[in-house]
Amino acid sequence: MSTVFTNANLFDGVNDKITENAWFLVDDEGKISDTGTDTVPVADETVDLAGQYVMPGLINAHTHVSLDPTSHDGDGFADIVSVTVRSVEHLRQLLKSGVTYVRGCGSSYGVDRTLARLQREGKLEKVPRIMPSGAPMTMSGGHGILFHGGDVTDSPDEMRKKVRENFAAGAQCTKVMATGGVMSVNDNMVQPQLKIPEIEVAVEETHSKGSVVAAHAEANPGIMNALKAKVDSIEHGDYVTDEEIQMMIDQGTYLTPTLLVVQSMVDHSDELPDWEAAKNAELKEVGFRNFRKAYQAGVKLTLGTDAGCPFTSFDETPRELEIMVDQLGFTNFDALYASHHSADLMKLGEYGELNAGKYADFLVLKDNPLADVKAVQQKDKEVYQHGERQF
């Protein structure tokens, strides 16, 4: 059944403008077949959007739906039933907040692989579409052991086997741990973990599947190791150097700064262990300065929040956009375009914008997001997937 949506103030996700009094026609596959501002075409159903603002659904490229954001370490070792139940609830919170597609960047027990399959089969409703990574690839004792079932690998051969097994189990991308992190007590960001030969094998095997590798890499030499191994995205990357910024531009590497998790942990520092709060405070000061440099230099920054980590809720993805504007100096358009960068990184050619041939995943807002990016934080926004209203 075709549906024409009329009387919209349309932001298509790729042009820095609002098209007033626009219409768009959605076919029975949930794709936009045409858009315009002239004569409205005939369709099986007509939906009048009453002059509200329409924009693409958000694509969050860094989530951990299995984790508990009320715990300082994510509670990644909860039993599998508890992890699964809360993962479904977290996915629904993401969708209601305006996130219509997510990339998993590590899940306990690899539950995101099963949840993604159930969503594709129509057995799990009112959740975003999911690109699952399964459990992260980590060295023995590495940062990835925060997730129950983290794939421990200590050689290139072990990495090859683990990546192949992960894809056979339903993964659609790979997450590798190139450094320590804030949430683990026994390591630090400056400590490299998986090494170049191991990460290179993960890249080779994942690219052979036509997919992408995300590297948790907060400081050096881990960031440089990941870049030399040719990963597709650096996750966090707080201590990125001028040399690495240029490498990212030259190689087309994406950067997912996950600003929300850093800000949220600063805001709740009195509820964290002292060692964790101290590491995060240092990260905020250094990272936000470096992210501004990366943005100004032309690195492609994606939208990702690290949801599931301490005090980083699944309903707050729009706040990442606000932080980009208020603390990094992004324009409203550039902040919103970070979601399109997520689609490009994830190779989602039919998502991320509202033009002919793309899926009709969109939000309906009362206010103009190009005038004030906080408009996306509207609590009662309408959320559509493939042209069907979900919230």
Secondary structure, DSSP 4 states (H G I P E B T S, - for coil): --EEEEEEEE--SSSSS-EEEEEEEE-TTSBEEEEESSSPPP-SEEEE-TT-EEEEPEEEEEE-TTS-TTSTTTTTTS-HHHHHHHHHHHHHHHHHTTEEEEEES--GGGHHHHHHHHHHTTSS-SS-EEE---SPEE-TTSGGGGSTT-EE--SHHHHHHHHHHHHHTT-SSEEEE-B--SS-TT--TTSB-S-HHHHHHHHHHHHHTT--EEEEE-STTHHHHHHHTT-SEEEE-TT--HHHHHHHHHHT-EEE--HHHHHHHHHTGGGS-HHHHHHHHHHHHHHHHHHHHHHHHT-EEPP---BTSTT--TT-HHHHHHHHHHHH---HHHHHHHHHHHHHHTT-TTSSS-STTSB--EEEESS-TTT-GGGGG-TT-EEEETTEE--
